[in-house]
Amino acid sequence: ECNLQEEDCGAITELMCMFPLLTGLNLSSNHLGTLGIAQLENSLIRSRLEFLILDDNDLDSEAGSILGRVLQENQHIRQLNVSGNCIGNDGVGDLLKGAQESQSLQFLELNRTGIDAGVLDAVVMCLLHRSTRRAQNESLQSLTISMHGNEIGRVALEAFVQCLPDDCQDCLECDSFVVENGVLSRRDYSVFFQQYTEENCIGNLDIIKEGVDDEGASEIALLLKENQDVQALRLSWNSVGDEGTAALAGA
């Protein structure tokens, strides 16, 4: 969050040259843009980076293609986060092609990247790929595709996961559900929990900007006691006070 722009990528390149053994680079929440990533491409390929965080950086489809090439060539990167960038199906598809060639990548985050169900075939190829030159990328431990900010649709995503072999299902994280901006208005919380948590076994539940107050938080606390599937709950930008917080803590 340093307000870095495209014109700052030259300085980033110099920094990487000065510290060739650098293993982590967090450029989250800047404005590097696709032209900035293009400037960094060669340096990223030659680097020994293991962690590359590029979420919320105004990246588009072309940036996804560039990063796909980086993953193909750089066999050190273990974690890549491009969440919050409008990369779309084509860019994510190219990124996944690079991921399937990587022997080091373990964690890939694609939350809020503007993808829809059309990208699922590319996900399958990434997880199941065999080539004459390399074995399947068995090191991939987590591919995170959030419902929030993507248009895949829960039904399509669940059907897709059910078709995968068990070992591939283990590395695909799609157990989060996000409710935001008035979706819960005029809906009973108990009905919501029954529909979206008990049936779908959701591990992480985000209820954002839903006007949840102390009374609502207390009701949610009671439902959490009955539902053991929810492992993490986030109530950002609501109106929960001390009373509601205490009730949730007791759940």
C-alpha positions, 0 to 999 in steps of 0.5 A: 500500500505504497501508492506505487505506479507503473513508473516505479517498476524500474526502481523495483527492478533495481531493488531485485538486482541489489538483493538477488536472494530476495525470497518474498515480494509483497506489492499488494494494493498498489497501481502497478498495472499491466504495463508495470508487470510487463516491465518486471517480467524478466526480473521476476523470471530470473529471481529466486522469489518464493512469495509474490503478492500482487492483489489489487494492482489494476491488472488485466488479462494480459498481466495474467498471460505475463504471470503465466510465463513467469510461473513456467520459467521460475521454478522457485515461486511457491505462492502467488496471489492475484486477487482483486484484479480484473484478469478474467477468464482468458488471463486466468486461463493463461495463468493456470497454464503456467501453474500446471508447468510449475514444479514449485507452486503450492498456493494460488489465489484467484479471488475477485478476478472477474472469472465465471464458469468458463474458466473451470476447464482450465482449472481441470487442466491445471490439476490433472495435466500430464506432459511428456516433459514433466509429471503432474504438479503434485506440489500444488496444495491450494487453489483458492477460488472465492465466490466473492467477486467471481461469477462462477455460481455455487451450483457450477462450482460444486458440480465441478468439485464433485467431478474431480478425483479426491486428491484434486479436491483436497487442493481446491479451496472453495469452502467460503461463502460471502454475503454482502450488501443487503442480500440478507434483508428480509430473510430469517437468519435461521433459514439462511444458515440452514440453506447455505451452511448445513447443506453446503458444509461451508467452512468460512462465512463472511456476512458483510455490510448487512446491517447486523446489529446486536440482536442479529449477532446474538441470533447468529451466535445461537445458530453457530452453536448448533452448526459445527461446519462454520470454522470462521465468521467475518462480520465486517462493516456491520453494527455489532456492539459489545452485547453482540460481540460477547454473544458471538465470543460465547459461541 
